[in-house]
Amino acid sequence: PSPQTVKAETVKQFTKVTVAPADWSGTYLIVCENGTDSFAFNGALTKLDATNNYVSVTIEGGVIAYNDDLNSRTFTIAKSGSNYTIKSAKGNYIGKTAASNGLNAGTTVYTNNISLDTDGSAKIVGSSGYVLRFNAASDQMRFRYYKSTTVTGSYAANYPKGYLYKLSLN
């Protein structure tokens, strides 16, 4: 008798992007790793530019376990010319067009440049040059676009960098 082949179960998970892909298109959680706390930008919100626009997530070994609730809070990244659109699970695009702190969100299609910084963090830059970050100040606690592209001193603590976790099948 021939040996029986056992097929491994396919598992959905969100895996931290550590190497820049040739094409960023896919479904992601946008995550801030801030010390012992980790937050994912909540793509299920109708109003994205709001205080507390996140949900807490648990990261183990560069992976966030998949569940339907988290999947409902994702963002879809799609190629648009040499840049990318980022669309929330609710159907709103995000970006930043003016040179001011904030977040543009809605049915208007905004584009972003996406790359990995030298430390492995995701660098999502709106057309204004402002960078998507998490504001960790206790009265803010939100994802928005902010001016500085460098992170030093108090800026590093107050505006921790973000990471992209891609929905993948393992």
C-alpha positions, 0 to 999 in steps of 0.5 A: 500500500502507498503512504497516505498524504496528509494535507496541511490545513491552510491558516489565514493570518496577518504577517508583518512585512519585513521586506519591501515587495515589488507590488504592495497590493493586498489586504493589510492591518496598519499597525503601531507597535508601541512598547507593550501595546499594539494598535491597528488602524480601524478600517471599519469606522465610518469617520476615520479621522477620529480620536481612538480610531484603532483597535488593540491587537496581539502580535506573536512572532511577527504574526497577528492571528486572523479572525473575522472581526479583525478582517472587517477592520483592514485596508486594501492597498492597490497600485495606482500609477507609481503610487498606491491607494489605501481603502478602508474596509468601509470603502473610504480612501485615505491620504493627505493632500495639504501640508498640515497634520490630519487625515483626508478620508472619503470617496475621493481617491487619494494616493500614497507612496509606500516603502520600508524605512531602514528600520523596517517600519512602513513609510506611508507618505501622502501626496503632501509629503506628510507621513502616516503615524500613530499619535500616542498622546493620551488625549489623541490616540489616533492614526493620522498624517504628520509632518516629520519624516524623521523620528528623534527625541520626544517625537519618537515616543509621541509618534511611533512608526507603523508597520504593515501586516499583510493578510496571508495564507500559511 
